[in-house]
Amino acid sequence: MRLPLPSAARGRVLVVGGLYIDVVSEVAEFPREDSACRALATWRSRGGNASNTAVVLAELLGEAGRV
């Protein structure tokens, strides 16, 4: 979905906030407190409020290649 914006509103957006790398582990079942379990898979993903906001804005404004 692309938002129609007047030409005056088309400019640069500065997003300020956290940018993190989330480490996600897949497990067979939720571990009990103070226990250990082996991860079935682990991957990294972009996260944080600034990162998530920038991605959504880029998708809405049609600027996905600029994130």
The 8 nearest C-alpha neighbors of each residue, nearest first, counted from 0:
[[1, 59, 2, 58, 61, 60, 3, 55],
 [2, 0, 59, 60, 61, 3, 58, 4],
 [1, 3, 60, 59, 4, 0, 61, 58],
 [2, 4, 1, 5, 60, 6, 59, 0],
 [5, 3, 8, 2, 6, 9, 7, 60],
 [4, 6, 7, 8, 9, 3, 2, 10],
 [5, 7, 9, 8, 4, 10, 3, 11],
 [8, 6, 5, 9, 10, 4, 11, 3],
 [9, 7, 6, 5, 10, 4, 11, 3],
 [10, 8, 6, 7, 4, 5, 11, 60],
 [11, 9, 8, 12, 7, 6, 13, 4],
 [10, 12, 13, 9, 8, 14, 65, 62],
 [11, 13, 14, 10, 53, 56, 9, 15],
 [12, 14, 15, 11, 53, 49, 16, 10],
 [13, 15, 49, 12, 53, 16, 52, 50],
 [16, 14, 49, 13, 17, 48, 50, 18],
 [17, 15, 49, 48, 14, 18, 47, 50],
 [16, 18, 47, 49, 48, 19, 50, 15],
 [17, 19, 47, 50, 49, 46, 16, 48],
 [20, 18, 46, 47, 21, 45, 17, 50],
 [19, 21, 45, 46, 44, 43, 22, 18],
 [22, 20, 44, 43, 46, 45, 19, 23],
 [21, 23, 43, 42, 20, 44, 24, 41],
 [24, 22, 42, 41, 43, 21, 25, 44],
 [25, 23, 41, 40, 38, 26, 42, 22],
 [24, 26, 40, 39, 38, 41, 23, 27],
 [25, 27, 38, 39, 28, 24, 29, 37],
 [26, 28, 25, 39, 29, 38, 37, 36],
 [29, 27, 26, 30, 25, 36, 31, 38],
 [28, 30, 31, 26, 27, 36, 32, 25],
 [31, 29, 28, 34, 32, 36, 35, 26],
 [30, 32, 34, 33, 29, 35, 28, 36],
 [31, 33, 34, 30, 35, 29, 36, 28],
 [34, 32, 31, 35, 30, 36, 29, 37],
 [35, 33, 32, 31, 30, 36, 29, 37],
 [36, 34, 33, 30, 37, 31, 32, 38],
 [35, 37, 38, 30, 34, 26, 27, 28],
 [36, 38, 39, 26, 35, 27, 40, 25],
 [37, 39, 26, 40, 25, 24, 36, 41],
 [38, 40, 26, 25, 37, 27, 41, 24],
 [41, 39, 25, 38, 24, 42, 26, 23],
 [40, 42, 24, 23, 25, 38, 22, 39],
 [43, 41, 23, 22, 24, 44, 40, 21],
 [44, 42, 22, 21, 23, 20, 45, 41],
 [43, 45, 21, 20, 46, 22, 42, 23],
 [44, 46, 20, 21, 19, 43, 50, 47],
 [47, 45, 19, 20, 21, 50, 18, 51],
 [48, 46, 18, 17, 19, 50, 49, 51],
 [47, 49, 51, 17, 50, 52, 16, 18],
 [50, 48, 16, 52, 17, 51, 47, 14],
 [49, 51, 53, 47, 18, 52, 48, 46],
 [50, 52, 48, 54, 53, 49, 47, 46],
 [53, 51, 49, 55, 54, 50, 48, 56],
 [54, 52, 56, 50, 51, 55, 49, 57],
 [53, 55, 57, 51, 52, 56, 58, 50],
 [56, 54, 58, 52, 57, 53, 59, 51],
 [57, 55, 59, 53, 58, 54, 60, 52],
 [56, 58, 62, 63, 54, 60, 55, 59],
 [57, 59, 55, 61, 63, 56, 60, 62],
 [60, 58, 1, 56, 57, 61, 2, 0],
 [61, 59, 57, 62, 58, 1, 56, 2],
 [60, 62, 58, 59, 57, 63, 1, 2],
 [61, 63, 57, 64, 60, 65, 58, 66],
 [64, 62, 57, 58, 65, 61, 66, 54],
 [63, 65, 62, 66, 57, 61, 58, 54],
 [64, 66, 63, 62, 57, 54, 61, 53],
 [65, 64, 63, 54, 53, 57, 62, 50]]
